[in-house]
């Protein structure tokens, strides 16, 4: 699995109140391969080193808006 890195303070990493740029990351993931919402949630949890697992209430509305 290709690793992507999130960096604090760069506008697209983990923020104190949640995730900044969720749609950016979703588009980044699905532009490389087809993914289910559950796979996207897993990838985000992995990239945040387990500090944040988005809920379906975060991911599926973002997917619908895209």
Phi, psi and omega per residue, in radians:
X1 nan 2.284 3.127
X2 -1.197 2.344 -3.123
X3 -1.617 2.352 2.986
X4 -2.063 2.541 -3.073
X5 -1.981 2.423 3.070
X6 -1.850 2.421 -3.122
X7 -2.144 2.329 3.097
X8 -1.161 2.522 3.043
X9 1.378 0.106 -3.137
X10 -1.864 0.182 3.053
X11 1.496 0.007 3.119
X12 -2.542 0.570 3.125
X13 -2.091 -2.768 3.110
X14 -1.352 2.301 3.113
X15 -1.996 2.901 -3.098
X16 -1.043 -0.527 -3.079
X17 -1.875 0.241 -3.136
X18 2.403 -2.738 -3.037
X19 -1.772 2.266 3.092
X20 -1.719 2.293 3.074
X21 1.438 0.563 -3.130
X22 -0.955 -0.788 -3.131
X23 -1.112 -0.657 3.080
X24 -1.001 -0.848 -3.105
X25 -1.172 -0.704 3.112
X26 -1.050 -0.824 3.119
X27 -1.088 -0.673 3.104
X28 -1.071 -0.763 -3.141
X29 -1.150 -0.916 -3.016
X30 -1.310 -0.260 3.062
X31 -1.273 -0.346 -3.135
X32 -1.617 -0.611 3.117
X33 -2.884 2.766 3.085
X34 -1.168 2.408 3.139
X35 -2.468 2.557 3.016
X36 -1.446 2.912 3.077
X37 -1.036 -0.692 3.120
X38 -1.113 -0.691 3.104
X39 -1.143 -0.661 3.094
X40 -1.113 -0.775 3.112
X41 -1.073 -0.730 3.110
X42 -1.079 -0.776 -3.115
X43 -1.122 -0.738 3.123
X44 -1.126 -0.673 3.092
X45 -1.128 -0.741 3.121
X46 -1.103 -0.785 -3.114
X47 -1.178 -0.469 3.109
X48 -1.545 0.159 3.137
X49 1.004 0.659 3.072
X50 1.358 0.112 -3.122
X51 -1.450 -0.299 -3.136
X52 -2.614 2.222 2.991
X53 -2.068 1.975 -3.138
X54 -1.132 2.596 3.108
X55 -1.529 2.849 3.027
X56 -0.979 -0.523 3.110
X57 -1.182 -0.315 3.030
X58 -1.544 -0.832 -2.958
X59 -1.357 -0.850 -3.037
X60 -1.154 -0.687 3.032
X61 -1.102 -0.665 3.091
X62 -1.109 -0.733 3.088
X63 -1.078 -0.733 3.140
X64 -1.113 -0.667 3.134
X65 -1.215 -0.493 3.129
X66 -1.348 nan nan
